[in-house]
Amino acid sequence: MSAELKKRIQDLSSLYLEEIIITRRHLHANPELSFEEYNTSKFIASKLKEFGIPFRDNVVKTGIVALLSGTKKSSSGHVIALRADIDALPIEEKNEIDYKSKNVGVMHACGHDVHTSALLGAAKILNDLKDEFSGTIKLLFQPGEEKAPGGASLMIKEGVLDNPKPSAIYAQHVFPSLEAGKVGFRGGKYMASTDEIYFTIKGKGGHAAMQGTYLNPLIIASKILVELESKFLGNNLLSLQQLKGVTENIPTVLAFGKIIGNGATNVIPDEVHIEGTFRTMNETWRQAAHAIIRDTALSLAKQSGGDCEVNIVPGYPVLINNEKVTSDAIQYAKDYLGKENVIDLDLRMTGEDFAFFAEKIPACFYRLGTGNADKGITAGVHTPTFNIDEFSLQTGMGLLAWMAIQSLENSNNK
């Protein structure tokens, strides 16, 4: 039966590809920023109505939750969830394509149009195959992945993981460095936590020629940045020695990308503003590092006669894929695509708010290959020329549908 079902899903994925490409191009041409996805939400709702799938909208304003119940006779009450994010980025698109963004300064440069379209395609396939499975598939169309505090955290607060509660959740994300038709997985820790760092360094302004009458906050800022660079350079081994029981080298990034000191050639400003990011793979070290960053900035500012306000804004947690759920998903993918089309992934220091879901229930977040070097489709995410080989939509929707049914079937057999 599995071979026959797989063939039906593959055939439906091929049959619906043209329709889902049109869906994706509509979404790509009409991107909306985080928590402003009102028209996107209406469009998703219209497609679900067209498919005859019941749903609830206005979740975190623009999110949608749909429930698809199988009709195969069974006593199963198992539930699994599939998630797609729906928001775009504040990037001006430079692609010259028929479906180029119509919204100036907004672009689906991270592939959320792909995620949404693939999930809609999977929903249509699963709705066609309701007689092939028992249990329930919960479809989450999530707003605001690109903006703190992350739409996932807010959807959880509004109860999307309840009534009914899924036993597992899956999501896929575009991966332009991987050829379309392939997918990648990694069990355990996969993506970093993401925190925002803000410093306001205060000195005393004045005329640059009047030495002794001012306290230059730019100099204090430079001391802080150099000291933090020294402490966190490499594998931050000196800092890790402060943590009892930690012997591993924990991947860590502390980087500062913005500094503003509104002075002039002969004007010393009163204060300097610095913004940066902190990322790591260990929650204990994450909290300890926050203290090191804060203490270093405050002490150096004080030693220099100035002051420093430190604001560390916690972002997304470390994304940890459940080992068992991911191991099963890898086997599903190999069965569906062939083992030659399933790769192992490396750790990534980028972040993803799907981590909030992974904290609550067993989860698998994997990569969907979308690149095609022969066609010149190689641009990375978050760039103005990002695009995909649209054949990846066939892989994306088909694999989601296959994994959902196989996951329910496995749960039913336990």
C-alpha positions, 0 to 999 in steps of 0.5 A: 500500500505504501508504494501505491500511496507514494505513487499517488502523492507523486502523481498529484504533486506533478498534477498540481505543480502548475497551480502551485507555481501560480500560487507561489508567484502570486504570493511572491508578487504581493509580499507583506512584512511581518505581522502585516500579512493581511492580504496574504492571510486572505489569499491563504483563506481563499485557497483553503475554502477552495479546497474545502478544508476547514480553518480558523483565521485571525490567529495573531491577527494574520495567522491561520490554523486548519484541520484536516482529518483522515476518514480511514477507519481507525480508533486513532486520535493522533495529530501531527502539525505542518507549519509554514511562515508567511511574512516577507522582508524589507528588501527591494527586489532586483530580479527582473521577472514577471512576478517581481514584487509589486510592493516597493521595498518588500520582497519574499527574499527568504522563501516564505512564499515557497513554504506557504505554497508548498503547504497549500499544495500538500493540503490539497493532496492530503485532502484528496487522500483523506481516505488513506489515513486516520488521525488529524493533520494541523496546518499552521500558517504563521505570521511574523517569523522575521521579527521578534518576538516571533510569530511562533511564540505568539501563536503558541500563546494563543493555543495553536498547539492545543485542542488538539495537541500534535505529537510532532511538528514539521517544517521545511525551509528553502536552501538555495545552495542545495539542488532542487529535488534534494532535501537536508536534515540534521537531528539535535542542535541545528540552529542558533539562538538569536539575541539583539545587543544595544549599547548607549555609551555616555561621555561628555561632548564638546569642541574637539580642540578643547582637550580636557573639557570633554570625555569622548564616548567613541573612545570608550566604545572602541575599548568595549568593542575591542575587549569583547572581540578579545573575549569572544574570539574563536571558540570563546574558551576563556569565557567558557572556563567560567561555566562549571561542567562545560567542556565542549566548544560551543559555537558562538557569534558576537558581532556588532554591525552598527555604531552611531556617534553623531559628532563631526570632525571637530565635534565630540558627541555626548553619546554613542549607540552600538547595535549587535547580535549574539548567537550560540548553541547552548542555553546555559552559556547563552545566559552566562554570555549575556552577563559577560557582555553586560559586565564588560561594557559597564565596567569599561565605561565606568573605568573610563569615567563614562557610563553605558546602558546595556539592553540585551533583547532575547530572541529565538532559542536554540533550534533542537530537532527531536532525534527520533522524529528527525530520524524517522523523517529522514527515512520517510524522505529517503523512501519518497525521494531516494537516499541519493537525494537526502543529505546531512546538514551542518550546524548553522548560526542563523536563527529560526522562530520554529525553535519555539515550537521545538521547545514544546513538542517533538519537531523536525525542521529540514531544508528544501533544495531550491537551487539550480546552478545550470539555470543561474539560480544560486543567490542566497536568502535575504538578498535582492536577487534570491529566487528558486527553481520552481520544480522544488515546489513539487518536491516540497508539497509531495514530501510534506504530504508523504511525511504527514501520512507516514508520521500518522501511520507510525503513531497509529502502529505504536 
